[in-house]
Amino acid sequence: MLHLAGLLDELERSEPARAAMAILEGSLARRSVEEQGAFWRAVDIYYVSRKAPPEATPAVAVAPEFAAAS
């Protein structure tokens, strides 16, 4: 969860972000520890998937006619 930790550190520098985190933490406090963990894992998965570069696609799969020419 390194990405999420970095994001949270950055958000702590902004007053509106701190206010939003206080509201979020208050809402999460009413949930079980398991539900809280599931929420943060989902946030991390989403954040990492948005930052990760797309997987490389082999040239043969994209344009087989050009692969034969090279």
All heavy atoms as a GROMACS GRO file, in nm:
protein
  529
    1MET      N    1   0.082  -0.119   0.000
    1MET     CA    2   0.000   0.000   0.000
    1MET      C    3   0.087   0.126   0.000
    1MET      O    4   0.048   0.229   0.050
    1MET     CB    5  -0.094   0.002   0.119
    1MET     CG    6  -0.202  -0.102   0.116
    1MET     SD    7  -0.307  -0.087   0.258
    1MET     CE    8  -0.461  -0.054   0.177
    2LEU      N    9   0.200   0.117  -0.059
    2LEU     CA   10   0.291   0.232  -0.062
    2LEU      C   11   0.230   0.349  -0.136
    2LEU      O   12   0.244   0.463  -0.096
    2LEU     CB   13   0.423   0.192  -0.127
    2LEU     CG   14   0.504   0.088  -0.051
    2LEU    CD1   15   0.626   0.048  -0.132
    2LEU    CD2   16   0.545   0.141   0.084
    3HIS      N   17   0.160   0.324  -0.245
    3HIS     CA   18   0.100   0.432  -0.322
    3HIS      C   19  -0.004   0.506  -0.238
    3HIS      O   20  -0.010   0.627  -0.238
    3HIS     CB   21   0.035   0.378  -0.449
    3HIS     CG   22   0.133   0.318  -0.543
    3HIS    ND1   23   0.224   0.394  -0.613
    3HIS    CD2   24   0.154   0.190  -0.579
    3HIS    CE1   25   0.298   0.315  -0.688
    3HIS    NE2   26   0.258   0.191  -0.669
    4LEU      N   27  -0.087   0.432  -0.170
    4LEU     CA   28  -0.192   0.492  -0.088
    4LEU      C   29  -0.131   0.573   0.026
    4LEU      O   30  -0.177   0.684   0.055
    4LEU     CB   31  -0.284   0.384  -0.031
    4LEU     CG   32  -0.401   0.433   0.053
    4LEU    CD1   33  -0.488   0.530  -0.025
    4LEU    CD2   34  -0.483   0.316   0.101
    5ALA      N   35  -0.026   0.523   0.086
    5ALA     CA   36   0.039   0.596   0.195
    5ALA      C   37   0.094   0.728   0.145
    5ALA      O   38   0.079   0.832   0.211
    5ALA     CB   39   0.150   0.511   0.257
    6GLY      N   40   0.154   0.729   0.030
    6GLY     CA   41   0.206   0.853  -0.028
    6GLY      C   42   0.096   0.951  -0.059
    6GLY      O   43   0.108   1.072  -0.036
    7LEU      N   44  -0.014   0.900  -0.111
    7LEU     CA   45  -0.129   0.985  -0.142
    7LEU      C   46  -0.185   1.047  -0.015
    7LEU      O   47  -0.214   1.166  -0.010
    7LEU     CB   48  -0.237   0.905  -0.213
    7LEU     CG   49  -0.368   0.979  -0.245
    7LEU    CD1   50  -0.341   1.095  -0.342
    7LEU    CD2   51  -0.470   0.884  -0.302
    8LEU      N   52  -0.198   0.967   0.090
    8LEU     CA   53  -0.251   1.018   0.216
    8LEU      C   54  -0.158   1.122   0.276
    8LEU      O   55  -0.204   1.224   0.330
    8LEU     CB   56  -0.276   0.904   0.314
    8LEU     CG   57  -0.390   0.810   0.275
    8LEU    CD1   58  -0.398   0.693   0.373
    8LEU    CD2   59  -0.521   0.882   0.267
    9ASP      N   60  -0.028   1.101   0.267
    9ASP     CA   61   0.068   1.200   0.316
    9ASP      C   62   0.052   1.333   0.243
    9ASP      O   63   0.052   1.440   0.303
    9ASP     CB   64   0.212   1.151   0.302
    9ASP     CG   65   0.246   1.039   0.398
    9ASP    OD1   66   0.173   1.023   0.498
    9ASP    OD2   67   0.345   0.968   0.372
   10GLU      N   68   0.034   1.324   0.112
   10GLU     CA   69   0.017   1.446   0.032
   10GLU      C   70  -0.114   1.516   0.068
   10GLU      O   71  -0.119   1.639   0.076
   10GLU     CB   72   0.020   1.410  -0.115
   10GLU     CG   73   0.020   1.529  -0.207
   10GLU     CD   74   0.037   1.490  -0.353
   10GLU    OE1   75   0.113   1.396  -0.381
   10GLU    OE2   76  -0.026   1.555  -0.436
   11LEU      N   77  -0.219   1.439   0.088
   11LEU     CA   78  -0.348   1.498   0.121
   11LEU      C   79  -0.348   1.569   0.256
   11LEU      O   80  -0.423   1.664   0.276
   11LEU     CB   81  -0.458   1.391   0.119
   11LEU     CG   82  -0.498   1.338  -0.019
   11LEU    CD1   83  -0.598   1.225  -0.004
   11LEU    CD2   84  -0.554   1.449  -0.105
   12GLU      N   85  -0.264   1.523   0.347
   12GLU     CA   86  -0.259   1.584   0.480
   12GLU      C   87  -0.210   1.729   0.475
   12GLU      O   88  -0.231   1.805   0.569
   12GLU     CB   89  -0.169   1.502   0.572
   12GLU     CG   90  -0.233   1.372   0.614
   12GLU     CD   91  -0.142   1.288   0.701
   12GLU    OE1   92  -0.025   1.326   0.721
   12GLU    OE2   93  -0.188   1.184   0.748
   13ARG      N   94  -0.150   1.769   0.365
   13ARG     CA   95  -0.098   1.906   0.353
   13ARG      C   96  -0.207   2.007   0.316
   13ARG      O   97  -0.185   2.126   0.325
   13ARG     CB   98   0.012   1.910   0.248
   13ARG     CG   99   0.129   1.822   0.283
   13ARG     CD  100   0.237   1.831   0.177
   13ARG     NE  101   0.327   1.720   0.195
   13ARG     CZ  102   0.376   1.646   0.098
   13ARG    NH1  103   0.344   1.671  -0.026
   13ARG    NH2  104   0.457   1.546   0.124
   14SER      N  105  -0.324   1.961   0.275
   14SER     CA  106  -0.429   2.049   0.228
   14SER      C  107  -0.542   2.055   0.331
   14SER      O  108  -0.592   1.952   0.376
   14SER     CB  109  -0.481   1.995   0.095
   14SER     OG  110  -0.607   2.046   0.066
   15GLU      N  111  -0.587   2.175   0.366
   15GLU     CA  112  -0.694   2.192   0.463
   15GLU      C  113  -0.825   2.125   0.418
   15GLU      O  114  -0.886   2.050   0.494
   15GLU     CB  115  -0.718   2.341   0.492
   15GLU     CG  116  -0.826   2.367   0.595
   15GLU     CD  117  -0.795   2.309   0.733
   15GLU    OE1  118  -0.677   2.307   0.771
   15GLU    OE2  119  -0.891   2.268   0.802
   16PRO      N  120  -0.872   2.148   0.293
   16PRO     CA  121  -0.994   2.078   0.250
   16PRO      C  122  -0.978   1.926   0.251
   16PRO      O  123  -1.071   1.853   0.285
   16PRO     CB  124  -1.017   2.129   0.107
   16PRO     CG  125  -0.946   2.259   0.101
   16PRO     CD  126  -0.828   2.245   0.193
   17ALA      N  127  -0.858   1.878   0.216
   17ALA     CA  128  -0.835   1.734   0.217
   17ALA      C  129  -0.838   1.680   0.359
   17ALA      O  130  -0.891   1.572   0.384
   17ALA     CB  131  -0.701   1.702   0.152
   18ARG      N  132  -0.784   1.756   0.455
   18ARG     CA  133  -0.789   1.712   0.596
   18ARG      C  134  -0.933   1.705   0.644
   18ARG      O  135  -0.971   1.612   0.715
   18ARG     CB  136  -0.706   1.805   0.684
   18ARG     CG  137  -0.556   1.782   0.672
   18ARG     CD  138  -0.478   1.850   0.782
   18ARG     NE  139  -0.501   1.994   0.786
   18ARG     CZ  140  -0.426   2.084   0.724
   18ARG    NH1  141  -0.324   2.046   0.652
   18ARG    NH2  142  -0.453   2.213   0.735
   19ALA      N  143  -1.015   1.802   0.605
   19ALA     CA  144  -1.156   1.802   0.644
   19ALA      C  145  -1.228   1.681   0.584
   19ALA      O  146  -1.307   1.614   0.652
   19ALA     CB  147  -1.223   1.932   0.601
   20ALA      N  148  -1.200   1.652   0.457
   20ALA     CA  149  -1.262   1.537   0.392
   20ALA      C  150  -1.219   1.407   0.458
   20ALA      O  151  -1.300   1.315   0.477
   20ALA     CB  152  -1.226   1.536   0.243
   21MET      N  153  -1.088   1.397   0.493
   21MET     CA  154  -1.040   1.276   0.560
   21MET      C  155  -1.106   1.260   0.697
   21MET      O  156  -1.136   1.148   0.738
   21MET     CB  157  -0.888   1.280   0.575
   21MET     CG  158  -0.812   1.250   0.447
   21MET     SD  159  -0.848   1.087   0.378
   21MET     CE  160  -0.782   0.980   0.505
   22ALA      N  161  -1.132   1.369   0.767
   22ALA     CA  162  -1.199   1.360   0.897
   22ALA      C  163  -1.339   1.304   0.880
   22ALA      O  164  -1.383   1.219   0.959
   22ALA     CB  165  -1.203   1.498   0.964
   23ILE      N  166  -1.410   1.348   0.776
   23ILE     CA  167  -1.544   1.296   0.749
   23ILE      C  168  -1.536   1.148   0.712
   23ILE      O  169  -1.614   1.066   0.762
   23ILE     CB  170  -1.611   1.377   0.637
   23ILE    CG1  171  -1.639   1.520   0.686
   23ILE    CG2  172  -1.739   1.309   0.589
   23ILE    CD1  173  -1.678   1.616   0.576
   24LEU      N  174  -1.440   1.114   0.627
   24LEU     CA  175  -1.422   0.974   0.586
   24LEU      C  176  -1.390   0.885   0.706
   24LEU      O  177  -1.449   0.778   0.723
   24LEU     CB  178  -1.312   0.964   0.480
   24LEU     CG  179  -1.278   0.823   0.433
   24LEU    CD1  180  -1.399   0.755   0.370
   24LEU    CD2  181  -1.162   0.829   0.336
   25GLU      N  182  -1.298   0.930   0.789
   25GLU     CA  183  -1.260   0.851   0.907
   25GLU      C  184  -1.379   0.834   1.002
   25GLU      O  185  -1.396   0.728   1.061
   25GLU     CB  186  -1.142   0.916   0.978
   25GLU     CG  187  -1.012   0.901   0.901
   25GLU     CD  188  -0.898   0.983   0.958
   25GLU    OE1  189  -0.922   1.064   1.050
   25GLU    OE2  190  -0.786   0.968   0.907
   26GLY      N  191  -1.461   0.938   1.016
   26GLY     CA  192  -1.580   0.927   1.099
   26GLY      C  193  -1.677   0.823   1.045
   26GLY      O  194  -1.736   0.745   1.120
   27SER      N  195  -1.692   0.822   0.914
   27SER     CA  196  -1.780   0.722   0.851
   27SER      C  197  -1.724   0.581   0.866
   27SER      O  198  -1.798   0.487   0.894
   27SER     CB  199  -1.798   0.754   0.702
   27SER     OG  200  -1.862   0.877   0.685
   28LEU      N  201  -1.594   0.568   0.847
   28LEU     CA  202  -1.532   0.436   0.859
   28LEU      C  203  -1.531   0.385   1.003
   28LEU      O  204  -1.532   0.264   1.026
   28LEU     CB  205  -1.390   0.439   0.804
   28LEU     CG  206  -1.379   0.445   0.651
   28LEU    CD1  207  -1.234   0.463   0.610
   28LEU    CD2  208  -1.438   0.321   0.587
   29ALA      N  209  -1.531   0.477   1.099
   29ALA     CA  210  -1.528   0.437   1.240
   29ALA      C  211  -1.652   0.356   1.278
   29ALA      O  212  -1.648   0.276   1.371
   29ALA     CB  213  -1.516   0.559   1.329
   30ARG      N  214  -1.759   0.374   1.204
   30ARG     CA  215  -1.882   0.299   1.231
   30ARG      C  216  -1.880   0.160   1.170
   30ARG      O  217  -1.974   0.083   1.187
   30ARG     CB  218  -2.003   0.378   1.179
   30ARG     CG  219  -2.024   0.509   1.251
   30ARG     CD  220  -2.155   0.575   1.214
   30ARG     NE  221  -2.160   0.616   1.074
   30ARG     CZ  222  -2.126   0.736   1.028
   30ARG    NH1  223  -2.081   0.827   1.112
   30ARG    NH2  224  -2.136   0.764   0.900
   31ARG      N  225  -1.776   0.129   1.096
   31ARG     CA  226  -1.762  -0.002   1.030
   31ARG      C  227  -1.668  -0.092   1.107
   31ARG      O  228  -1.587  -0.047   1.187
   31ARG     CB  229  -1.708   0.016   0.887
   31ARG     CG  230  -1.788   0.107   0.801
   31ARG     CD  231  -1.919   0.042   0.768
   31ARG     NE  232  -1.996   0.128   0.679
   31ARG     CZ  233  -2.111   0.092   0.632
   31ARG    NH1  234  -2.163  -0.025   0.662
   31ARG    NH2  235  -2.178   0.173   0.553
   32SER      N  236  -1.678  -0.222   1.078
   32SER     CA  237  -1.588  -0.318   1.144
   32SER      C  238  -1.447  -0.301   1.088
   32SER      O  239  -1.426  -0.241   0.983
   32SER     CB  240  -1.637  -0.461   1.118
   32SER     OG  241  -1.616  -0.496   0.982
   33VAL      N  242  -1.352  -0.358   1.159
   33VAL     CA  243  -1.211  -0.352   1.115
   33VAL      C  244  -1.197  -0.419   0.979
   33VAL      O  245  -1.125  -0.370   0.891
   33VAL     CB  246  -1.120  -0.419   1.220
   33VAL    CG1  247  -0.977  -0.430   1.170
   33VAL    CG2  248  -1.125  -0.343   1.351
   34GLU      N  249  -1.269  -0.529   0.958
   34GLU     CA  250  -1.262  -0.599   0.829
   34GLU      C  251  -1.317  -0.511   0.717
   34GLU      O  252  -1.260  -0.506   0.607
   34GLU     CB  253  -1.340  -0.731   0.835
   34GLU     CG  254  -1.278  -0.836   0.925
   34GLU     CD  255  -1.311  -0.814   1.073
   34GLU    OE1  256  -1.404  -0.736   1.105
   34GLU    OE2  257  -1.244  -0.875   1.157
   35GLU      N  258  -1.429  -0.442   0.742
   35GLU     CA  259  -1.486  -0.354   0.641
   35GLU      C  260  -1.394  -0.236   0.611
   35GLU      O  261  -1.379  -0.196   0.496
   35GLU     CB  262  -1.624  -0.303   0.685
   35GLU     CG  263  -1.730  -0.411   0.685
   35GLU     CD  264  -1.861  -0.363   0.745
   35GLU    OE1  265  -1.858  -0.296   0.852
   35GLU    OE2  266  -1.966  -0.393   0.686
   36GLN      N  267  -1.331  -0.184   0.714
   36GLN     CA  268  -1.237  -0.074   0.694
   36GLN      C  269  -1.120  -0.119   0.608
   36GLN      O  270  -1.078  -0.048   0.515
   36GLN     CB  271  -1.184  -0.022   0.828
   36GLN     CG  272  -1.287   0.050   0.911
   36GLN     CD  273  -1.233   0.090   1.046
   36GLN    OE1  274  -1.114   0.109   1.064
   36GLN    NE2  275  -1.322   0.103   1.144
   37GLY      N  276  -1.067  -0.237   0.638
   37GLY     CA  277  -0.956  -0.291   0.560
   37GLY      C  278  -0.995  -0.313   0.415
   37GLY      O  279  -0.919  -0.282   0.323
   38ALA      N  280  -1.116  -0.367   0.394
   38ALA     CA  281  -1.164  -0.391   0.258
   38ALA      C  282  -1.178  -0.259   0.182
   38ALA      O  283  -1.143  -0.252   0.063
   38ALA     CB  284  -1.298  -0.463   0.261
   39PHE      N  285  -1.226  -0.156   0.248
   39PHE     CA  286  -1.239  -0.025   0.185
   39PHE      C  287  -1.103   0.027   0.139
   39PHE      O  288  -1.086   0.067   0.024
   39PHE     CB  289  -1.304   0.075   0.281
   39PHE     CG  290  -1.303   0.216   0.228
   39PHE    CD1  291  -1.398   0.257   0.136
   39PHE    CD2  292  -1.205   0.305   0.267
   39PHE    CE1  293  -1.396   0.386   0.085
   39PHE    CE2  294  -1.202   0.435   0.217
   39PHE     CZ  295  -1.298   0.475   0.126
   40TRP      N  296  -1.004   0.024   0.229
   40TRP     CA  297  -0.873   0.078   0.194
   40TRP      C  298  -0.802  -0.006   0.090
   40TRP      O  299  -0.730   0.047   0.005
   40TRP     CB  300  -0.786   0.098   0.319
   40TRP     CG  301  -0.834   0.213   0.400
   40TRP    CD1  302  -0.887   0.209   0.526
   40TRP    CD2  303  -0.838   0.350   0.361
   40TRP    NE1  304  -0.923   0.335   0.566
   40TRP    CE2  305  -0.894   0.425   0.466
   40TRP    CE3  306  -0.801   0.419   0.246
   40TRP    CZ2  307  -0.912   0.562   0.459
   40TRP    CZ3  308  -0.819   0.557   0.240
   40TRP    CH2  309  -0.874   0.626   0.346
   41ARG      N  310  -0.824  -0.137   0.090
   41ARG     CA  311  -0.766  -0.222  -0.015
   41ARG      C  312  -0.827  -0.185  -0.150
   41ARG      O  313  -0.757  -0.177  -0.251
   41ARG     CB  314  -0.785  -0.370   0.016
   41ARG     CG  315  -0.685  -0.424   0.117
   41ARG     CD  316  -0.692  -0.575   0.129
   41ARG     NE  317  -0.821  -0.624   0.176
   41ARG     CZ  318  -0.863  -0.623   0.302
   41ARG    NH1  319  -0.783  -0.577   0.397
   41ARG    NH2  320  -0.980  -0.670   0.335
   42ALA      N  321  -0.959  -0.162  -0.153
   42ALA     CA  322  -1.024  -0.124  -0.278
   42ALA      C  323  -0.973   0.010  -0.328
   42ALA      O  324  -0.949   0.027  -0.449
   42ALA     CB  325  -1.176  -0.119  -0.258
   43VAL      N  326  -0.953   0.104  -0.239
   43VAL     CA  327  -0.899   0.235  -0.278
   43VAL      C  328  -0.758   0.216  -0.336
   43VAL      O  329  -0.725   0.273  -0.440
   43VAL     CB  330  -0.896   0.332  -0.158
   43VAL    CG1  331  -0.814   0.456  -0.190
   43VAL    CG2  332  -1.038   0.371  -0.118
   44ASP      N  333  -0.677   0.136  -0.271
   44ASP     CA  334  -0.540   0.114  -0.318
   44ASP      C  335  -0.540   0.045  -0.453
   44ASP      O  336  -0.465   0.084  -0.543
   44ASP     CB  337  -0.461   0.032  -0.216
   44ASP     CG  338  -0.313   0.029  -0.248
   44ASP    OD1  339  -0.258   0.136  -0.280
   44ASP    OD2  340  -0.253  -0.079  -0.241
   45ILE      N  341  -0.624  -0.056  -0.471
   45ILE     CA  342  -0.631  -0.126  -0.600
   45ILE      C  343  -0.671  -0.029  -0.710
   45ILE      O  344  -0.612  -0.027  -0.818
   45ILE     CB  345  -0.728  -0.245  -0.592
   45ILE    CG1  346  -0.667  -0.355  -0.505
   45ILE    CG2  347  -0.763  -0.297  -0.731
   45ILE    CD1  348  -0.765  -0.465  -0.468
   46TYR      N  349  -0.771   0.055  -0.683
   46TYR     CA  350  -0.814   0.151  -0.782
   46TYR      C  351  -0.702   0.249  -0.814
   46TYR      O  352  -0.672   0.276  -0.930
   46TYR     CB  353  -0.937   0.227  -0.733
   46TYR     CG  354  -0.977   0.339  -0.826
   46TYR    CD1  355  -1.047   0.311  -0.943
   46TYR    CD2  356  -0.943   0.470  -0.799
   46TYR    CE1  357  -1.083   0.412  -1.030
   46TYR    CE2  358  -0.978   0.572  -0.886
   46TYR     CZ  359  -1.048   0.542  -1.002
   46TYR     OH  360  -1.082   0.643  -1.087
   47TYR      N  361  -0.639   0.302  -0.712
   47TYR     CA  362  -0.533   0.402  -0.731
   47TYR      C  363  -0.416   0.343  -0.809
   47TYR      O  364  -0.368   0.403  -0.904
   47TYR     CB  365  -0.487   0.456  -0.596
   47TYR     CG  366  -0.376   0.557  -0.607
   47TYR    CD1  367  -0.400   0.686  -0.652
   47TYR    CD2  368  -0.246   0.523  -0.573
   47TYR    CE1  369  -0.299   0.778  -0.664
   47TYR    CE2  370  -0.144   0.616  -0.585
   47TYR     CZ  371  -0.171   0.743  -0.630
   47TYR     OH  372  -0.069   0.833  -0.641
   48VAL      N  373  -0.373   0.225  -0.772
   48VAL     CA  374  -0.260   0.162  -0.839
   48VAL      C  375  -0.297   0.130  -0.984
   48VAL      O  376  -0.217   0.151  -1.074
   48VAL     CB  377  -0.215   0.034  -0.764
   48VAL    CG1  378  -0.118  -0.048  -0.847
   48VAL    CG2  379  -0.154   0.073  -0.632
   49SER      N  380  -0.419   0.083  -1.008
   49SER     CA  381  -0.459   0.048  -1.145
   49SER      C  382  -0.465   0.173  -1.234
   49SER      O  383  -0.441   0.165  -1.353
   49SER     CB  384  -0.593  -0.024  -1.147
   49SER     OG  385  -0.699   0.065  -1.115
   50ARG      N  386  -0.496   0.288  -1.178
   50ARG     CA  387  -0.501   0.411  -1.256
   50ARG      C  388  -0.361   0.464  -1.286
   50ARG      O  389  -0.341   0.533  -1.383
   50ARG     CB  390  -0.580   0.519  -1.180
   50ARG     CG  391  -0.721   0.481  -1.145
   50ARG     CD  392  -0.810   0.476  -1.262
   50ARG     NE  393  -0.830   0.612  -1.311
   50ARG     CZ  394  -0.895   0.643  -1.419
   50ARG    NH1  395  -0.948   0.549  -1.492
   50ARG    NH2  396  -0.908   0.766  -1.456
   51LYS      N  397  -0.263   0.431  -1.202
   51LYS     CA  398  -0.127   0.481  -1.219
   51LYS      C  399  -0.039   0.384  -1.297
   51LYS      O  400   0.064   0.423  -1.349
   51LYS     CB  401  -0.061   0.507  -1.082
   51LYS     CG  402  -0.122   0.623  -1.008
   51LYS     CD  403  -0.087   0.752  -1.077
   51LYS     CE  404  -0.134   0.870  -0.997
   51LYS     NZ  405  -0.102   0.996  -1.060
   52ALA      N  406  -0.078   0.258  -1.302
   52ALA     CA  407   0.006   0.158  -1.366
   52ALA      C  408   0.002   0.177  -1.518
   52ALA      O  409  -0.102   0.205  -1.575
   52ALA     CB  410  -0.044   0.018  -1.331
   53PRO      N  411   0.117   0.164  -1.583
   53PRO     CA  412   0.118   0.175  -1.730
   53PRO      C  413   0.044   0.055  -1.790
   53PRO      O  414   0.037  -0.051  -1.729
   53PRO     CB  415   0.266   0.171  -1.765
   53PRO     CG  416   0.331   0.105  -1.650
   53PRO     CD  417   0.247   0.136  -1.528
   54PRO      N  418  -0.014   0.072  -1.908
   54PRO     CA  419  -0.082  -0.041  -1.971
   54PRO      C  420   0.016  -0.154  -1.999
   54PRO      O  421   0.135  -0.128  -2.023
   54PRO     CB  422  -0.139   0.017  -2.099
   54PRO     CG  423  -0.064   0.143  -2.123
   54PRO     CD  424  -0.013   0.190  -1.989
   55GLU      N  425  -0.033  -0.275  -1.997
   55GLU     CA  426   0.054  -0.389  -2.024
   55GLU      C  427   0.100  -0.384  -2.169
   55GLU      O  428   0.025  -0.347  -2.259
   55GLU     CB  429  -0.021  -0.519  -1.997
   55GLU     CG  430  -0.050  -0.540  -1.850
   55GLU     CD  431  -0.114  -0.675  -1.824
   55GLU    OE1  432  -0.095  -0.768  -1.906
   55GLU    OE2  433  -0.183  -0.687  -1.724
   56ALA      N  434   0.222  -0.423  -2.190
   56ALA     CA  435   0.277  -0.425  -2.326
   56ALA      C  436   0.208  -0.533  -2.408
   56ALA      O  437   0.183  -0.642  -2.359
   56ALA     CB  438   0.427  -0.449  -2.321
   57THR      N  439   0.175  -0.501  -2.530
   57THR     CA  440   0.114  -0.597  -2.621
   57THR      C  441   0.218  -0.632  -2.728
   57THR      O  442   0.271  -0.541  -2.793
   57THR     CB  443  -0.011  -0.537  -2.689
   57THR    OG1  444  -0.099  -0.491  -2.588
   57THR    CG2  445  -0.080  -0.639  -2.775
   58PRO      N  446   0.249  -0.760  -2.743
   58PRO     CA  447   0.349  -0.798  -2.844
   58PRO      C  448   0.306  -0.750  -2.983
   58PRO      O  449   0.189  -0.750  -3.017
   58PRO     CB  450   0.352  -0.950  -2.838
   58PRO     CG  451   0.286  -0.987  -2.710
   58PRO     CD  452   0.195  -0.874  -2.674
   59ALA      N  453   0.402  -0.709  -3.065
   59ALA     CA  454   0.373  -0.660  -3.199
   59ALA      C  455   0.301  -0.764  -3.283
   59ALA      O  456   0.217  -0.732  -3.365
   59ALA     CB  457   0.502  -0.616  -3.268
   60VAL      N  458   0.332  -0.891  -3.260
   60VAL     CA  459   0.270  -0.998  -3.337
   60VAL      C  460   0.120  -1.000  -3.312
   60VAL      O  461   0.041  -1.022  -3.404
   60VAL     CB  462   0.333  -1.134  -3.301
   60VAL    CG1  463   0.262  -1.248  -3.371
   60VAL    CG2  464   0.481  -1.133  -3.335
   61ALA      N  465   0.079  -0.974  -3.189
   61ALA     CA  466  -0.063  -0.975  -3.157
   61ALA      C  467  -0.134  -0.855  -3.218
   61ALA      O  468  -0.252  -0.862  -3.253
   61ALA     CB  469  -0.083  -0.975  -3.006
   62VAL      N  470  -0.065  -0.744  -3.234
   62VAL     CA  471  -0.126  -0.623  -3.287
   62VAL      C  472  -0.130  -0.626  -3.440
   62VAL      O  473  -0.233  -0.600  -3.501
   62VAL     CB  474  -0.050  -0.497  -3.238
   62VAL    CG1  475  -0.106  -0.372  -3.301
   62VAL    CG2  476  -0.055  -0.488  -3.088
   63ALA      N  477  -0.018  -0.655  -3.502
   63ALA     CA  478  -0.009  -0.652  -3.648
   63ALA      C  479   0.078  -0.765  -3.698
   63ALA      O  480   0.197  -0.747  -3.726
   63ALA     CB  481   0.045  -0.518  -3.694
   64PRO      N  482   0.021  -0.885  -3.712
   64PRO     CA  483   0.102  -1.000  -3.752
   64PRO      C  484   0.170  -0.982  -3.888
   64PRO      O  485   0.278  -1.034  -3.911
   64PRO     CB  486   0.004  -1.117  -3.755
   64PRO     CG  487  -0.128  -1.063  -3.717
   64PRO     CD  488  -0.115  -0.919  -3.686
   65GLU      N  489   0.108  -0.904  -3.978
   65GLU     CA  490   0.168  -0.885  -4.110
   65GLU      C  491   0.300  -0.809  -4.103
   65GLU      O  492   0.390  -0.832  -4.183
   65GLU     CB  493   0.070  -0.814  -4.205
   65GLU     CG  494   0.033  -0.673  -4.166
   65GLU     CD  495  -0.081  -0.662  -4.065
   65GLU    OE1  496  -0.126  -0.764  -4.010
   65GLU    OE2  497  -0.125  -0.550  -4.040
   66PHE      N  498   0.315  -0.720  -4.004
   66PHE     CA  499   0.440  -0.648  -3.988
   66PHE      C  500   0.545  -0.732  -3.918
   66PHE      O  501   0.664  -0.715  -3.941
   66PHE     CB  502   0.417  -0.516  -3.912
   66PHE     CG  503   0.336  -0.418  -3.989
   66PHE    CD1  504   0.212  -0.378  -3.942
   66PHE    CD2  505   0.379  -0.368  -4.110
   66PHE    CE1  506   0.135  -0.286  -4.013
   66PHE    CE2  507   0.303  -0.276  -4.182
   66PHE     CZ  508   0.180  -0.236  -4.134
   67ALA      N  509   0.504  -0.825  -3.832
   67ALA     CA  510   0.599  -0.909  -3.761
   67ALA      C  511   0.674  -1.000  -3.859
   67ALA      O  512   0.792  -1.026  -3.846
   67ALA     CB  513   0.528  -0.992  -3.656
   68ALA      N  514   0.605  -1.045  -3.964
   68ALA     CA  515   0.668  -1.131  -4.063
   68ALA      C  516   0.771  -1.056  -4.145
   68ALA      O  517   0.870  -1.112  -4.191
   68ALA     CB  518   0.561  -1.191  -4.154
   69ALA      N  519   0.750  -0.926  -4.162
   69ALA     CA  520   0.841  -0.844  -4.244
   69ALA      C  521   0.970  -0.809  -4.171
   69ALA      O  522   1.068  -0.776  -4.233
   69ALA     CB  523   0.769  -0.716  -4.287
   70SER      N  524   0.970  -0.817  -4.038
   70SER     CA  525   1.090  -0.775  -3.966
   70SER      C  526   1.187  -0.884  -3.942
   70SER      O  527   1.190  -0.990  -3.974
   70SER     CB  528   1.056  -0.712  -3.831
   70SER     OG  529   0.951  -0.770  -3.766
   0.00000   0.00000   0.00000
